[in-house]
Amino acid sequence: MDHHASLLHTLDLTETELQALLDESTHRPTDDAAAQRKHPRSAYRVSDGIVVEFVDRGAMQDCARVAPRDISSGGIGVLHRGCLEGGTPVAVFLPISQTGSAHLVSGRVVRCFCLTKDVYDVGVAFEEPIDITPILASPCNEASPHANPVGISKTTQR
């Protein structure tokens, strides 16, 4: 899958670097973290990224284009350029059509760790579980249904 130049520019990565970070198996949770997961997760890729808005007291404050890695009914993992503080409230726009239709989901940053000088692996927990079936079935999701790019199995939970 080739990512759009705008997403690569936002993350300040080459296609090869971004793909390596998305595919890196060391991002899988430890056995302890996997045991704490409540929802199975699936690979999720969108070539031009998705939008995350940072919310402050109910008002939209700022937004960023991020590279999604994986999704579950309980949350999403993304690559973001910059560190995000745990507990930061966010609104995640999950595209379901190439005409701009999207699910808007509220959540909070639950983890953030540095992968490179400027790129961070960010975990967002949704406020309420969502049905990810239409998101995974969307033509916007470019993750191969037969690939296992981030070492995600049906038994891995979030």
N, C-alpha and C positions, 0 to 999 in steps of 0.2 A: 504494500500500500504506500503510495506517495502522499505525503502531507502537503497542504498548501503552503506556499512561500510565506504568507502572513503569519501562520502559526510558528513556522521555523524561525522567522525573524523575532517574533514575540519571545520565544524561549531562548533565542540566540544559540541555536543548535543547527547542525546539518541534519539531513534526512537520516543518514547513517547513525549519528549520535542519538537522535530522538528514538529511532527504532530500537537501538541497543538498550536504552533506558526503559522503554516500554516492555521489552522482552526479558529484561534482566531477571533471572530466577531468584536472585538474592532478595528481592522485594517481597517474596512470599512470607507470610507470617510464620513465626516460630510455632512449634507444636502448642505451646501455652496460649499464644494469641489465637491460633486457629480453633482451639477448644472453646474460646470465649465468643467466637462468631455465632450469630444466631441465624444468618441467612446465607444460602449458597450464592456464590458470586460467579459472574461470567465475564469473559473478555469483552471489552467495549471500546471501539475505536471510531473516531469521527475525523476525517482527513483535515478539515479546517478547524477542528477543536470545538469546544463548547464554551458557553459564557457562564461565568460565576459572578454574581453581584454580591458585594459585601454590604451587609445591612447594619445600620446603626439606629437603634430605637424605632424600628419600623420604616424608616426612610432609606431608600436606596442611596448609597454613598459613592461607590466606586465599582468598577467591574474589570474583569480580566478574561482573556481567552486562554483556556487551559487545554491540555491534551489528556483526554480520558484514558484510563488504563483498564479499569474493571468496574462492574456495577453489580449491586444486589438490591433486593427489595428494601434493605435497610441502609444503604449508603453507596458511595462512589469513591473510587481512587483516581486521582488526577496528578499530572505533573504541572507545576506552577513555577513561574520565575519569581522567586522571592519567598521568604519565610512568612507563614501565617500563624498567628497565636492560637493556641488551643482555646476552644469556646467561642471563636469568632462566628457570629451568625451570618449565614449566606443564603442566597437564593440561586439554585442551579437550574439552568435552562437546558432541558434534554430534548433534542430535535427528534421529531417523529416523521417529518416529511421534508423533502427537499424544497418545498415552497415556503418554508419558514414556520410551520406549525411546531410547537414545542410544549412539553410538560414543564411547568414551573414547580419546583420542589424546594421547600424550606429545609434547612439543616444547620449543622454546626461543625466546625473543624474539630476533629477528635485526635488527629495526629499530624505531625509535620516533621519530616527529617530531610536533611541535606543529601542530595545525590551528587551534585557538582558544585562548583563555586556559586552559581546562581539558580540552579534548578532544584526544586524540592518536591518530594513525594508527599502529597497531602491526602488525608482521609477525611471524608465528610460523612457524618451520620445524619440520615434524614430524620426529621421530627416525627414522621409517621411512616410506616412501611408503605411502599408503592407497588403496583403491578408493573413489573419490568417487561412483560411479554411484548407489548407494542413497541417498546424502545429497542429491544433486541431484534425484533422483526422488521424494524424500520430500514428503508434503503440507506439511511444516514449511517447506520452501524456497519462499518466495513470490516469488522472482525470476522475472520473466516469461521464458519460454523464447525469446520473440521480441525482447525488449528488450536493449539493450546499455548499461545504465545507468552503467557506469563506464568506458566506452570500451574494454572488454575484447574482443579479437578472438580467433579461434581460433589466431592466430599468436603471441599474447602468451604468454610462458613464465614460470614461477616455478621 
